[in-house]
Amino acid sequence: MRDEAVRALRRGVAVLVLAGLVLAPWAVDDYTAALLARTLALGLVGVSVALLTGVAGLPTLGQTAPYAAGAYASAVLGSQLSDVGVVHLAVAAAAGAALAAATAPLVVSARGVVVLMITLAVGELVVTVVGRWRSVTGGTDGLAGIPPVRPLWGLPVLATDRARYLYTLVVVAVLVGAVLLILRSRVGLLLRAGRDDEARLRASGHRVPVHVAGVHVAAGAVAGAAGSLLVVAQQFVSPADFGFDTSALLLLGVVIGGTASVGGALVGAAIVIAGRDWLFGVLPGYAPLVLGVAFVVTVHLLPGDGHRPPAVRGRRLPGLAARPPGPTPERPAPTGARA
């Protein structure tokens, strides 16, 4: 009964949050609507971080790399070829997935802190490349004046901040719903099994490197689609949107919202990013300090005084209790067996 009540409460909260998000653009000004759209896009990147960190057990600081690939692919496409939103999403997701596939060999064999360092290096390398590739990306000045998109062929362009926000909300809701459905399937069970006890999954005959590479590419596609939404929301893109501070804040938001919860990661990342943007205006120069203190406090307020098992690949299944110290108890011999 208690579990059913908790699930009902979660559904009620989710419905209220979704209703608030739908009604938000009519309750705020255009600037705030644009900020909310950008926050939703970054929240979707947080979902990709949760896929790797919480579900697959690969903590990452590099999801801004496929995020940037998707954003610039969408920006170049919108400036030269097409203004259809679904085409932008497909191309941006493909760009993010391609970059993730190119870096997958570096990640598949690594674990724990090594993954953090590799993904951080990849993210910083991508930011450096887009900052110097002026002929395509505009360099550190970025790409401005990107034309507005239309959701589908024949529909009007998204000419207002409210329309762009609603488009972003619909896309985020669809993609998050698709991720949740996949995680409830056999694929999600295999990913969690590899996170909890990789050796046992290998012994069962499963190709664990293929699973890891697959979720890495899928998370890259989600982050790439988020990059397309960023371009829709602000019609401008620059390397400053993909720096280390964004990577760190996304991981912070995912940790606060719950690394194993896709919805919690989305909310946590959105809250942290929105809080950063608000604090920059209220406390200029002190926003990182306030966010750092909030992170420390949040970790100490987590259940178990913050001592939750880390989301890293290869640890034992949480349901398997540690064997108490001392000699191993002898098992009784089966009936009929010789002494």
Sequence and secondary structure as in RCSB ss.txt:
>XXXX:A:sequence
MRDEAVRALRRGVAVLVLAGLVLAPWAVDDYTAALLARTLALGLVGVSVALLTGVAGLPTLGQTAPYAAGAYASA
VLGSQLSDVGVVHLAVAAAAGAALAAATAPLVVSARGVVVLMITLAVGELVVTVVGRWRSVTGGTDGLAGIPPVR
PLWGLPVLATDRARYLYTLVVVAVLVGAVLLILRSRVGLLLRAGRDDEARLRASGHRVPVHVAGVHVAAGAVAGA
AGSLLVVAQQFVSPADFGFDTSALLLLGVVIGGTASVGGALVGAAIVIAGRDWLFGVLPGYAPLVLGVAFVVTVH
LLPGDGHRPPAVRGRRLPGLAARPPGPTPERPAPTGARA
>XXXX:A:secstr
 HHHHHHHHHHHHHHHHHHHHHHGGGTS HHHHHHHHHHHHHHHHHHHHHIIIIIS    S THHHHHHHHHHHH
HHHHHT  BHHHHHHHHHHHHHHHHHHHHHHHHT  THHHHHHHHHHHHHHHHHHHH HHHH GGG EE     B
SSTTS    SHHHHHHHHHHHHHHHHHHHHHHHTSHHHHHHHHHHH HHHHHHTT  HHHHHHHHHHHHHHHHHH
HHHHHHHHHSEE GGGGSHHHHHHHHHHHHHH TT HHHHHHHHHHHHHHHHHHHHHSTTTHHHHHHHHHHHHHH
HSTTTT      TT   TTS    SS        TT   
